Amino acid sequence: MKRSPLRNFHIPLSEDLYNRLKEEAGRSKQPATEVARRAIELLLEQRRKSILHDAIASYAAQHAGTVSDLDEELEVASVKHLLSEDEDPQ
């Protein structure tokens, strides 16, 4: 997989945050820039998932009980299927 070129981004850190970052870099034996990059990636991914979850929850709440709601027959069939999987220890 081809990696995108890296871009520099200057972030002023408080003394406390800087020290915590350096401590974590030392513990994990990774450069502080890698620890910071990974932390930012995790935060942004978590935020993306939260936004998606909120959008799905909003859609579900808006359409609950309407024709766009889950088909009752499909719901019953899926519950039966899940219960049968619990009974069948493979």
MARBA-3410 file (N, C-alpha, C, O; in Angstrom, 1 decimal):
90
0.8,-1.2,0.0,0.0,0.0,0.0,0.9,1.2,0.0,1.8,1.3,0.8 ~ 0.6,2.2,-0.9,1.4,3.4,-1.0,1.0,4.3,0.1,-0.2,4.6,0.3 ~ 2.0,4.8,0.8,1.8,5.8,1.9,1.8,7.2,1.4,2.5,7.6,0.4 ~ 0.9,8.0,1.9,0.9,9.4,1.6,2.1,10.1,2.1,2.7,9.7,3.1 ~ 2.6,11.2,1.5,3.7,11.9,2.0,3.4,12.5,3.3,2.2,12.9,3.6
4.3,12.5,4.3,4.1,13.1,5.6,4.2,14.6,5.5,5.0,15.2,4.8 ~ 3.4,15.3,6.3,3.4,16.7,6.4,3.7,17.1,7.9,3.2,16.4,8.8 ~ 4.5,18.1,8.1,4.7,18.6,9.4,3.6,19.5,9.9,3.0,20.2,9.2 ~ 3.4,19.4,11.2,2.3,20.2,11.9,2.8,20.6,13.2,3.1,19.7,14.1 ~ 3.0,21.9,13.5,3.6,22.4,14.8,2.4,22.5,15.8,1.4,23.2,15.5
2.6,21.8,16.9,1.6,21.9,18.0,2.2,22.3,19.3,3.0,21.5,19.9 ~ 1.9,23.5,19.8,2.5,23.9,21.1,1.8,23.1,22.2,0.6,22.9,22.2 ~ 2.6,22.5,23.1,2.1,21.7,24.2,2.5,22.3,25.5,3.5,23.0,25.6 ~ 1.6,22.1,26.5,1.9,22.6,27.8,3.1,21.7,28.3,3.4,20.6,27.8 ~ 3.8,22.2,29.3,4.9,21.5,29.9,4.5,20.1,30.4,5.2,19.1,30.1
3.3,20.1,31.0,2.8,18.8,31.5,2.5,17.8,30.4,2.9,16.6,30.5 ~ 1.8,18.2,29.4,1.5,17.4,28.3,2.8,16.9,27.5,2.9,15.8,27.1 ~ 3.7,17.8,27.4,5.0,17.5,26.7,5.7,16.4,27.5,6.2,15.4,26.9 ~ 5.8,16.6,28.8,6.4,15.6,29.7,5.7,14.2,29.6,6.4,13.2,29.6 ~ 4.4,14.2,29.6,3.7,13.0,29.6,3.9,12.3,28.2,4.0,11.1,28.2
4.0,13.1,27.2,4.3,12.5,25.8,5.6,11.9,25.8,5.8,10.8,25.3 ~ 6.6,12.6,26.3,8.0,12.0,26.4,8.1,10.8,27.2,8.8,9.8,26.9 ~ 7.4,10.8,28.4,7.3,9.6,29.2,6.7,8.4,28.5,7.3,7.3,28.5 ~ 5.6,8.6,27.8,5.0,7.5,27.0,5.9,7.0,25.9,6.0,5.8,25.6 ~ 6.6,8.0,25.2,7.5,7.6,24.2,8.6,6.7,24.7,9.0,5.7,24.1
9.1,7.1,25.9,10.2,6.3,26.5,9.6,4.9,26.9,10.3,3.9,26.7 ~ 8.5,4.8,27.5,7.9,3.5,27.9,7.6,2.6,26.7,7.9,1.4,26.8 ~ 7.2,3.2,25.6,6.8,2.4,24.4,8.0,2.2,23.5,7.9,1.5,22.5 ~ 9.1,2.9,23.8,10.3,2.8,23.0,10.0,3.2,21.5,10.5,2.6,20.6 ~ 9.3,4.3,21.4,8.9,4.9,20.1,9.2,6.4,20.1,9.2,7.0,21.2
9.5,7.0,19.0,9.7,8.4,19.0,8.4,9.1,19.4,7.3,8.7,19.2 ~ 8.5,10.2,20.1,7.4,11.0,20.6,6.5,11.4,19.4,5.3,11.5,19.6 ~ 7.1,11.7,18.3,6.2,12.1,17.1,5.3,10.9,16.7,4.2,11.1,16.3 ~ 5.8,9.7,16.8,5.0,8.5,16.5,3.8,8.3,17.5,2.7,8.0,17.1 ~ 4.2,8.5,18.8,3.2,8.4,19.8,2.1,9.5,19.6,0.9,9.2,19.7
2.5,10.7,19.3,1.5,11.8,19.1,0.7,11.5,17.9,-0.5,11.7,17.9 ~ 1.3,11.0,16.8,0.6,10.7,15.5,-0.5,9.7,15.8,-1.6,9.8,15.4 ~ -0.1,8.6,16.5,-1.0,7.5,16.8,-2.2,8.0,17.7,-3.3,7.6,17.5 ~ -1.9,8.9,18.7,-2.9,9.4,19.5,-3.9,10.3,18.8,-5.1,10.2,19.0 ~ -3.4,11.1,17.8,-4.3,11.9,17.0,-5.1,11.0,16.1,-6.3,11.2,16.0
-4.5,10.0,15.5,-5.3,9.0,14.7,-6.4,8.4,15.5,-7.5,8.2,15.0 ~ -6.1,7.9,16.7,-7.1,7.2,17.5,-8.2,8.2,17.9,-9.4,7.8,17.8 ~ -7.9,9.4,18.2,-8.9,10.4,18.6,-9.8,10.7,17.4,-11.0,10.7,17.6 ~ -9.2,10.9,16.2,-10.0,11.2,15.0,-10.9,10.0,14.6,-12.1,10.2,14.2 ~ -10.4,8.8,14.8,-11.2,7.6,14.4,-12.3,7.5,15.4,-13.5,7.1,15.0
-12.0,7.7,16.7,-13.1,7.6,17.7,-14.2,8.7,17.5,-15.4,8.4,17.6 ~ -13.8,9.8,17.1,-14.7,10.9,16.8,-15.6,10.6,15.6,-16.8,10.8,15.5 ~ -14.9,10.0,14.5,-15.7,9.6,13.3,-16.7,8.5,13.7,-17.9,8.6,13.2 ~ -16.3,7.6,14.5,-17.3,6.5,14.9,-18.4,7.1,15.8,-19.6,6.7,15.6 ~ -18.1,8.1,16.6,-19.1,8.7,17.4,-20.1,9.5,16.6,-21.3,9.4,16.8
-19.6,10.2,15.6,-20.5,10.9,14.7,-21.4,10.0,13.9,-22.6,10.2,13.8 ~ -20.9,8.9,13.4,-21.6,7.8,12.7,-22.7,7.2,13.6,-23.8,7.1,13.2 ~ -22.3,6.9,14.8,-23.2,6.3,15.8,-24.4,7.3,16.0,-25.6,6.9,16.0 ~ -24.1,8.5,16.3,-25.1,9.5,16.5,-26.0,9.7,15.3,-27.3,9.8,15.5 ~ -25.5,9.6,14.1,-26.3,9.7,12.9,-27.3,8.5,12.8,-28.5,8.7,12.5
-26.8,7.3,13.1,-27.6,6.1,13.0,-28.7,6.2,14.1,-29.8,5.9,13.8 ~ -28.3,6.6,15.3,-29.3,6.7,16.4,-30.3,7.7,16.1,-31.5,7.4,16.4 ~ -30.0,8.8,15.5,-30.9,9.8,15.1,-31.9,9.3,14.1,-33.1,9.5,14.2 ~ -31.4,8.6,13.1,-32.2,8.1,12.0,-33.2,7.0,12.6,-34.4,7.0,12.3 ~ -32.6,6.2,13.5,-33.5,5.1,14.1,-34.6,5.8,14.9,-35.7,5.3,14.9
-34.3,6.8,15.7,-35.3,7.5,16.5,-36.3,8.2,15.6,-37.5,8.1,16.0 ~ -35.9,8.8,14.6,-36.8,9.5,13.7,-37.8,8.5,13.0,-38.9,8.8,12.7 ~ -37.3,7.3,12.6,-38.1,6.4,11.8,-38.7,5.2,12.6,-39.3,4.3,12.1 ~ -38.5,5.3,14.0,-39.1,4.2,14.8,-40.6,4.2,14.6,-41.3,5.2,14.7 ~ -41.1,3.0,14.4,-42.6,2.9,14.2,-43.1,3.2,12.9,-44.3,3.2,12.7
-42.3,3.6,11.9,-42.7,4.0,10.6,-42.5,2.8,9.7,-41.9,1.8,10.1 ~ -42.8,3.0,8.4,-42.6,1.9,7.4,-41.1,1.7,7.2,-40.7,0.7,6.7 ~ -40.3,2.7,7.6,-38.8,2.6,7.4,-38.2,1.8,8.6,-37.0,1.5,8.6 ~ -39.0,1.5,9.6,-38.5,0.7,10.8,-38.3,-0.7,10.3,-38.6,-1.1,9.3 ~ -37.6,-1.4,11.2,-37.2,-2.8,10.9,-38.5,-3.6,10.6,-39.5,-3.5,11.4
-38.4,-4.5,9.6,-39.5,-5.4,9.3,-39.7,-6.4,10.4,-38.8,-7.0,10.8 ~ -41.0,-6.5,10.9,-41.2,-7.3,12.1,-40.9,-8.8,11.8,-40.3,-9.5,12.6 ~ -41.2,-9.3,10.6,-40.9,-10.7,10.3,-39.4,-10.9,10.2,-38.9,-12.0,10.7 ~ -38.7,-10.0,9.7,-37.2,-10.1,9.7,-36.7,-10.1,11.1,-35.7,-10.8,11.4 ~ -37.2,-9.2,11.9,-36.7,-9.1,13.3,-37.0,-10.4,14.0,-36.1,-10.9,14.7
-38.2,-11.0,13.9,-38.5,-12.3,14.5,-37.5,-13.4,14.0,-37.0,-14.2,14.8 ~ -37.3,-13.4,12.7,-36.5,-14.5,12.1,-35.0,-14.3,12.7,-34.4,-15.3,12.9 ~ -34.6,-13.1,12.8,-33.2,-12.9,13.2,-33.0,-13.3,14.7,-32.0,-13.8,15.1 ~ -34.0,-13.0,15.5,-34.0,-13.3,16.9,-34.0,-14.9,17.0,-33.2,-15.4,17.8 ~ -34.8,-15.5,16.3,-34.9,-17.0,16.3,-33.5,-17.6,15.9,-33.0,-18.5,16.5
-32.9,-17.0,14.9,-31.6,-17.4,14.4,-30.5,-17.3,15.5,-29.8,-18.2,15.7 ~ -30.5,-16.1,16.1,-29.5,-15.9,17.2,-29.7,-16.8,18.3,-28.8,-17.3,18.9 ~ -31.0,-17.1,18.7,-31.3,-18.0,19.8,-30.9,-19.4,19.4,-30.4,-20.2,20.3 ~ -31.0,-19.8,18.2,-30.7,-21.2,17.8,-29.1,-21.3,17.8,-28.6,-22.4,18.0 ~ -28.4,-20.2,17.5,-26.9,-20.3,17.5,-26.5,-20.5,19.0,-25.5,-21.2,19.2
-27.1,-19.9,19.9,-26.8,-20.1,21.4,-27.0,-21.5,21.8,-26.3,-22.0,22.7 ~ -28.0,-22.2,21.3,-28.3,-23.5,21.7,-27.4,-24.6,21.0,-27.3,-25.7,21.5 ~ -26.7,-24.2,19.9,-25.9,-25.2,19.2,-24.4,-24.9,19.4,-23.8,-24.2,18.7 ~ -23.9,-25.5,20.5,-22.5,-25.3,20.8,-21.7,-26.2,19.9,-21.8,-27.4,19.9 ~ -20.9,-25.6,19.0,-20.1,-26.3,18.0,-18.8,-26.7,18.6,-18.0,-27.3,17.8
END
